Amino acid sequence: MSRSAKTARPAKSAAATRRPRGGRAAEVRAVLQDEIETGVLPPGAQLDERALAERFGVSRTPVREALQQLAARELVQIAPRHGVRVARFSITRMRSMLEFIGELESLGAKLAARRLDADNAANLDAALEACREAAARNDSAAYAEANKQFHGVISATARNPYLTEQLRNARRMVQRYHVKYFQTQAQIARSLQGHEEIAQALHAGDEAAAGEAMLRHVPAGTTDFSEFLATVPLEFFDLDSVTES
């Protein structure tokens, strides 16, 4: 065996040791987490270890580890004798989370009104115009993307990375419950009206008005929350935990 061949083996071994511990489990977890957060795997869906192992071409050990990681993120529920399913929220928990998101969004709007500069003002106008155009076409997919862009501009304008991180994490928890949002012309029109009010307050530099407009925009109020619930299949909720606070 040549000298070069002898020296090649340690390099390969070193590369192998650099693989992240539990790498396959992390890969499975990442795919399942994305599918849960985007609604591909809806709340309450059963997850079978054997079927997942076959799907990902792995043993059941990394699948089990991945499910434990998802449980730690409150994305799945593991119950003895009942198996594993995608986590469901009680209606009370959902309302609490939307109230939390609404307060964070409101704070972001206040900071954005204080810190809006020419560049971000132009970005805000562009995002609002995209919302208007999608609404005019009654294009729900385009409106959902424009809505994301509009709120993203506000988060960027607020210039508070910690607030942005908290909002991102909270939104990821609830976005799988928005599967039928922006599906009707009335929903889109109501959302667009909120955007118009928020943008007007931001351009005026009115922090209080911006915060109040954002609070009205997020579906946590009595009427808006009822309208939101009407878009969500009842089986997505944990009806056995109605007293959860």
N, C-alpha and C positions, 0 to 999 in steps of 0.2 A: 504493500500500500504506500502511496506517495505521501510526502510530508504535507502537501496541501490538503490531501484527503483526510489525514489525521487531524489537522487543525480545524477542519470544517465542522466536525461534530460538536465541539464545545460551543461554537457560535450558535448552532441550531438549538442546543439545549438551553442556552442563555435566553434566546428569543422565546422559547416555550415558557420559561419561568416568568416572563414579563406579561403573560396573558392574565387578565384580571381574574381574581378569585371568584368562582361561581359565575364564570362568563356565560355559560349556556343558560343558566337561570336568569341572569340579567337580560339576555336577549329575549327570552320568552316573556319575561315581565314587561319589557319595553313594548313589545307588540300588543300584548293583551291590554296594557294600560292605555295605549293609543286607541284601541278598539272600544274600550269602555268609555273613555272620555269623549269620543266622537259619536257614541251611540250605536256603533256597529254591533256591540254586545250591549243590549239594553238593560236597564235596572231590573233585577229579578231573574235574569237569564242564568240557567244552570251551567256549571262548568265541570266537565268530567275529566279527571286526571288521565285516564287511559286514552281517551280520544285526543286530548291535547298532546300527549306524548307521541302518539302516532302522527299527528299533524305536523309537529315540529321535528320529528325524527330524533327524539331523545328518549332517555329512560324517564321513569316517573319521578326520580329524585330531583332533577332540576325543575320539573314542573311543580312539584310540591314546594320547593324553595321559592319559586316565582310567585305562587299563590300566597305564601306567607308574607312576601314582600308587599303584595297588593293589599293584603289584609291590614298590614301596618299603615298603609296609605288610605285606609277606609274605602277602598274601591271594591273589595269583595268581602263577603261574610262567610266564615267557615264555622259550620255547626255540626257537632257530633251526630251521626246517624241521619243527617239531612244533607250532607255534602257541602259543595261550594256554589255560591251564586253571586252574581254581581250585586253589590250593595244597593239597597233601596233606602230612601229617606222617608221619614214620616212627613205629613203635610206641615206639621208644626216646625219640624227641622228645616224644611225647604223655605218656609216663610222667614224663619230666623236668618238663614243664610242670605236670602235676597235682601233683607233689611241691612245686614252687615255690608253686603256689596254696595247697596244704595248709599250708605254713609261714606264708604271709601270713595265711590264715584263722585259723590258730592264734594268731598274734600279735594279730590283731584280737579274738579271743575273750578273750585274757588282759587286754588293755586294757579290754574291755567289762566284764569281771568287776570290774576295779578301779574303773570309773567309772559303773557302773549306778546310776541314780537312780530315783526313784519314777515319773516319767513314762515313761522308757524301759523300766522293769520292766513297766508296764502295756502298753506297745506290744509287748514281747516275749511276754507272756502272750496277747495278742490274736492275734499271728502264729502262736503255737504252737497255739492253739485252732482257728484256720483250717486248720492242717495236720491236726489230729485229725479235724475234720469232713470234709475232703476225703478223708482216708484211709478213714474209715468208709463213705463213699459209693463208694470205689474210683474216684474221679474224677481221672484223671491230669492233665488240663488245670488243674483247680482246685488240685491239689496242687503242680504246678509253679509256679503263681503264688504260692501260700502259702509255698512253699520260698524263692522269691525275696524275699518280704516278710520272712521270718524272718531270712535272712542280711543283708538290708538294715538291719534293726533293729540287728543286732550291729555292722555297719559304722558306723552312725550313733552308737551308744553308745561305740564306741572313740574317737571324736572325734580322728581322725588323718587329715586330708584327703589327705596324701601316700600313706599306706597305702591309703586308699579308692581313689585314682586308679590305683595300681599293680594293685590287685585287679580293678578294672573293666576295665582294658586286658587283663589276663591272661585273665579270664573271656570277654571278647569273642573272643579268639583260639580258644578251645576249645569255645565253646557250640554250634558247628555239628556237633560230634561227639556231642552229647547228644540226637539226634533221637528215640531210642527209650528214653530214660531215663524212669522213673516210668510205664512202660507196663504193668507187672505189679503185682499186689498185694504180692508179696514185695519188690520194689524199694521200693515206697512204705512198707511196714512197716519195712524196714531203715533207711530214711531217717528216718522218724518216731522210731524208737528213738534214733537219734543226736541228733535235736533235743531229745528229752526229757532226755538226759544232759547236753547242752550247757546247756540252760535251768536245770537243777538246779544246775550248777556256777556259773553266772552269778549266780543268786539267792543262793547261799551266799558269793559274793565270793571263790571259790577260783580264783585265776588259773591255777595249775598244772593243776588238774582240768579247767578250761575249755579250756585249750590242748590237753591230751591228748585230750579228748573230740572236739574239732574235728579233730585229726589223724586219729583213727579214722574220722571221718565222711566225709572226702574220699577218693575212690577211688584212692589211690596205693599202698596196701599190696598184698601179693602176692595175697590172695584177692579183695579188693575190686576191684583193678585187673583181674583176670581176669574178674570178673563184669561190669565196665564194658565190657571188650573184646567180650564176648559180645553186647552191644547194638549194636555198630557194624559196619556192612557192611565186609567185608574190603577192598573196592575203595576205601574212603575213605583207606586208608593207603598210603604210599610204601614198598612192600616191597623196592625196590631200594636203600634206604638204611638197612638194618637195623643197620649198624655206626655210624650217626650217634650222636655223644655229646652 
